[in-house]
């Protein structure tokens, strides 16, 4: 029996699988000898091999080859504002739906709410835990949330009076690991992901869990929710992205391709494609209709990981923030770099495009946020 290099098989830990570690090849992919598998593992292996073959059968075109005659998109982007106020590394940011206000989280134990038109801080919220990793703005703009190494999601109500103290209204407790991401579905519901390999849908009013979603082998570090609030994707340290249906709590698709942790993921506006960022230094574009990756964006021999990713309103431009402090703008159709933003001096840990598609916000370990358009 031949030995296969089989990428779609998620690489669980030895403790999770109960199997001996079969090792990795030089490309970081799992090497499996079918003769070493038990009956149940062999059945799963054969099914996944069949799935891989079917995916390959419908992968009958190359995106960049099909779009080689498309004209390059002209882009003029420049920095409009520097948001100065954090004392140390910025780890997360989120736009308000009004496309004017930005929420940021830093290891200085503060959440800051900014007016991007003026560059002023309008709210400063002191946190109990300085190791904050994520933050989120509610759709109404009345609530914000944060989470991190304290394993909880803390929700605050913003006072209408600028500068007034925000009121803590709920602490969502239930995860056994750090919070990798938190996102509001509405003012009544919150979705969180965690280092305990789970995602949880919460009722904010009661603080109770509605649905617990389990299928990842590794920590879940990122989420992205579709506007219908029924479907979302999650990225994990198991190098996979999973598509979920919140109505029944089931995982509908598992998409593979990355060779290391998936640290960020964002839906495109067409709701069929999404982009991912990974420690392997590659940005990948997936299509849920094809059930696979359709293109990737990277330099030869990537020197650093990609920490954050988002796409323009049209989907033509992918914004990627890197650990080397650069932000590169990739042409989705042509595959090349359109331009690069090199004004941060630390890892670009977060970025996002506003709902109007007009402005880009980048946050960095240099303690700054920058607004571009």
Secondary structure, 3 states (H helix, E strand, C coil): CCEEECCCCCCCCHHHHCCCCCCECCCCCEEEEHHHCCHHHHHHHHHHHHHHHHHHHHCCCCHHHHCCCCCCCCCCCCEEEEEECCCCCEEEEEECCCCCEEEEEECCCEEEEEECCCCEEEEEEECCCCCEEEEEECCCCCEEEEEECCCEEEEEECCCCCCCCCEEEEEEECCCCCEEEEEECCCCEEEEEECCCEEEEEECCCCEEEEEEECCCCCEEEEEECCCCCEEEEEECCCCEEEEECCCCEEEEEECCCCCCEEEEEECCCCCEEEEEECCCCEEEEECCCCEEEEEECCCCCCCCEEEEEECCCCCEEEEEECCCCEEEEECCCCCEEEEECCCCCCEEEEEECCCCCCEEEEECCCEEEEEC
